[in-house]
């Protein structure tokens, strides 16, 4: 069983194992803006390098039911991962998200979509690579409309390039 299947199963079990909490819960709704920082493990065919992931994101969530929302997300990040003149540069993402409220202050979600990364080589410019991203995470309200979150995501690009990332998120809703 791969990681994404385990994460999805855990999210579903949490969402359905708490019916009393879910009755009071409300899924995320409306516009949100996020600051992202975390761990980036980027590479190609067994040649990987670690770095710090940082960037900004935004999105919009629409309620489907009291405890379930569908949304869209966009994000632009960069990375400090660099080895032997190759560096994992900017990464642009656009995709969808399904969120499940697990309590009045917390939700879990699954996401997926298109991503485009730029890999640079010292003195030679860079190459843009198209790919897809899948991920899972959770968010918890800290005050009013501000929240913190954590997310695991996997991106797979052309030419055998991939990325494993763990991101911490600080955001607000409007």
C-alpha positions in Angstrom: 0.0 0.0 0.0 1.6 3.3 -1.0 1.7 6.5 1.2 -1.1 8.3 -0.5 -3.5 5.4 0.0 -2.6 5.3 3.7 -3.0 9.1 4.1 -6.4 8.9 2.3 -7.6 6.0 4.4 -6.5 7.9 7.6 -8.3 11.1 6.5 -11.5 9.1 5.7 -11.4 7.2 9.0 -11.0 10.5 10.9 -13.8 12.1 9.0 -16.2 9.3 9.5 -15.1 8.2 13.0 -16.2 11.5 14.6 -19.9 11.9 13.8 -20.7 13.9 16.9 -17.9 16.4 16.1 -18.8 16.4 12.4 -22.3 17.5 13.2 -20.9 20.8 14.6 -18.1 21.0 12.1 -18.0 23.3 9.1 -15.8 22.8 6.1 -13.6 25.6 4.8 -15.4 28.3 2.7 -14.2 31.2 0.7 -11.0 32.9 -0.3 -7.7 32.0 1.5 -4.1 33.2 1.3 -1.2 31.1 2.6 2.5 31.4 3.5 4.3 28.1 2.9 7.6 26.8 4.3 9.0 23.3 4.6 11.2 20.4 3.5 11.9 19.8 -0.2 13.5 16.5 -1.5 14.0 17.1 -5.3 15.8 15.0 -7.8 16.1 12.8 -10.8 16.5 9.0 -11.1 18.1 8.4 -7.7 20.1 11.7 -7.6 18.2 13.7 -5.0 19.0 16.8 -2.9 17.3 18.3 0.1 16.4 21.9 0.6 14.0 24.4 2.2 10.7 25.0 0.4 9.2 28.5 0.7 6.5 30.4 -1.1 2.9 31.7 -1.3 -0.5 30.2 -2.2 -4.1 31.2 -2.6 -7.4 29.5 -3.3 -11.1 29.4 -3.0 -13.3 26.8 -1.4 -17.0 26.2 -2.1 -19.2 24.2 0.4 -20.9 21.1 -1.0 -22.4 20.1 2.3 -21.9 21.3 5.9 -18.8 19.2 6.4 -17.4 18.9 2.8 -15.9 21.6 0.5 -14.4 21.6 -3.0 -11.8 24.2 -3.9 -9.1 25.4 -6.2 -5.6 26.3 -5.3 -2.6 28.1 -6.9 0.8 28.3 -5.5 4.3 29.6 -6.3 7.3 28.3 -4.4 11.0 28.2 -4.6 13.7 25.8 -3.1 17.2 26.0 -1.8 17.9 22.4 -3.0 21.2 22.6 -5.0 23.9 20.1 -5.9 26.8 20.0 -8.3 25.6 23.1 -10.2 22.0 21.9 -10.5 19.3 23.7 -8.5 15.6 23.1 -8.0 14.2 26.5 -8.8 10.6 27.8 -8.8 7.6 25.5 -8.8 4.1 26.7 -9.9 1.0 24.7 -9.0 -2.7 24.9 -9.9 -5.2 22.2 -8.8 -8.2 21.1 -6.9 -8.9 20.2 -3.3 -11.5 18.2 -1.4 -11.8 19.2 2.3 -13.5 17.3 5.0 -14.3 18.9 8.4 -13.3 16.7 11.3 -14.2 19.2 14.1 -15.5 22.7 14.4 -11.9 24.0 14.1 -10.1 21.4 11.9 -10.3 19.9 8.5 -8.3 17.4 6.4 -8.0 17.4 2.6 -6.8 15.7 -0.5 -5.4 17.6 -3.4 -4.2 17.1 -7.0 -3.3 19.1 -10.1 -0.8 20.4 -12.6 2.7 21.6 -11.6 5.5 23.2 -13.5 9.0 23.2 -12.1 12.2 25.0 -13.3 15.5 23.3 -12.9 18.6 25.5 -13.4 22.1 24.5 -14.2 24.9 27.0 -13.3 25.9 29.1 -16.3 23.4 27.4 -18.7 20.0 28.7 -17.8 17.3 26.2 -17.0 14.5 23.9 -18.2 10.8 24.0 -17.4 9.2 20.6 -16.7 5.5 19.8 -16.6 4.0 17.3 -14.2 1.3 16.5 -11.7 1.1 16.8 -7.9 -0.9 14.8 -5.4 -1.1 15.6 -1.7 -2.9 15.4 1.6 -3.0 17.7 4.6 -4.8 19.2 7.5 -5.6 22.7 8.9 -6.6 24.0 12.3 -8.0 27.4 13.1 -5.9 29.3 15.6 -7.8 32.6 15.9 -10.8 34.0 14.0 -10.0 33.2 10.4 -6.3 32.4 10.8 -5.1 28.8 10.6 -2.0 26.6 10.6 -1.6 23.5 8.6 0.7 20.7 7.5 0.8 18.9 4.1 2.7 16.1 2.4 2.8 16.3 -1.4 4.4 14.4 -4.2 5.2 15.9 -7.6 6.3 13.9 -10.7 7.6 15.8 -13.7 9.0 15.0 -17.2 12.4 13.5 -17.6 12.2 11.4 -14.4 12.3 14.4 -12.1 10.2 14.2 -8.9 9.7 15.9 -5.6 8.7 14.9 -2.1 7.7 17.8 0.1 6.4 18.4 3.6 5.0 21.9 4.0 3.9 23.9 7.0 1.2 26.5 6.2 0.1 29.7 7.9 -3.0 31.2 6.3 -6.0 33.3 6.6 -9.5 33.3 5.1 -11.5 36.3 3.9 
